[in-house]
Amino acid sequence: MIAIAGTQRGGKGTLAAILATLSTALDPGLNTQYFTAGVDVYPFACNLTSALKYPDIDADGADQLVARDLLKFLKGLDGSKPYSHKSLLLVIDEAMRLLSLLEESDRTWAIQYLLSRFAKSGGTLITVLHGSNLTSVVGKATAGLADTFKQSVNFIGCVAQAVSAGGLRKMNVASGEYFKANPNNFGEPVSGGNLGMIPEWLKTHLHPGNGQPDPARTLLQFFPELVQEHERAFIPRGEKIAPSDAVNHLESIFSKPYQEVEFLEVEEM
């Protein structure tokens, strides 16, 4: 189990994409399931669940449906036989965003499952966390499991650096440096925990959005068979994507409860 944490634009998603790509290259039979909020996804081969799946819904609504899909996936794993998913690589990017969109009871269940029972599925978990420590991620309801979780997880930290964007403008980009993070403070490396820098030969391809070196896309140049462009889902005309309870919700709005009507007999005069 790997938890990648750090500052915004520190390179967390980049490392997750690199690890997923290398894992698939080493094991072509790997079942890589990737859940993430939003639509900014690296073009590597995986079974993707993101807002791209719901093109006709606003950003917040689409992310909420992705969170629902993640919950259903975890429920399915929990109901399977122990160690029956040894070929599974589960990547959860924007984990805090997705979990925050669940109902409180579902969120608590999902966090408890990931912290205490996912390992029994036999799969590998890579999760990207936004937060300074584990308690800020899991919340008070599940903080009691934090100590157990810390012992079985590899915490990897990263930081961002400001670079010039022309004139007085600056933008944050990944420094390319990674370290074993202190489980109690993700921004602090453990003693001797330096993992090194992204090498220069892995920075030749540029990100199409910000024009900065893109290690994940550069790596894919060595594995062209693993390139997969993720496009917005095509919805045939006349079909709509809606939450599973949308029909029931509409019926509850437009239907009226049945009431028995008593008819009185009137005698003719």
C-alpha positions, 0 to 999 in steps of 0.5 A: 500500500502506497500513499503519495502526499504533498503540496498542491502541484507537487507531483503526486498524480505524476508519481501515481501515473509513473508507478501505474505505468511501470507496474503494467509494463512489468505485468501485462495481466494487471487489472489497473483500476483508476478513480479520480475526480475531474478530467485531468488524466494522464494518457496511460492504459487503465480502467478509468472512472473519472468525470469524463464518464459523465459529460452531461453533468456539471463538475461537482455532480460528476465527481459525486457520481465517481465517488458513488462508483468508487464506493460500489467498487469497494463494496464489491471487493469487501464481499469477495473471497480473501486474497482473490484479487492479487492482480488488482492495482487500485489507484485513487487520485484526489482521494480526499475530494472523492471521499468528501462527496460521500454521505457521512456513513458511507465515507466512514465505511470506505475509510475504515475499509481502506485502512483495515481490510483492503489488504485482505483483497490481495491487491495493491493500493496507490492513493493520492492524499491532500493533507498534512497528516493522516488524521486530517485525511481520515477524520476523527471517526476513523482516527483510531485506525491511523496507527495500524495503517501507518505500519503497513503503508509506504508514505511518499512525500513531494513538494512544489516549487515556483517557476517564472511564467513570464514577467512577474507571474509565477506558477507552481510545478513539481520539484521532481524530488520525492522522499519517504514521508513522516506518517505524522507530517507528510511534508517532512522526510524521515531520517535518511528517507530521500528517494532521489530526483526525477532524472533529466531524461524523463523530462523531455516530453512537455505537458500540453497544458502548462508546457512544463516537463512531463515525466509521466508522458515522457515515460509513455514514449518508452511504452507506446503500447500503454498509451491510452487517450481518455476521452469524454464518454459518448452519449447517444442522442436521447440517452441521459446519465443520471444517478441511480436514484434519480427516477425514484426521486422524480416519482416522489415529486410528481406522485401523490399518496393514494387516498380512499374517497368515501362516497355518500349515497344521496336519496332522490327527492 
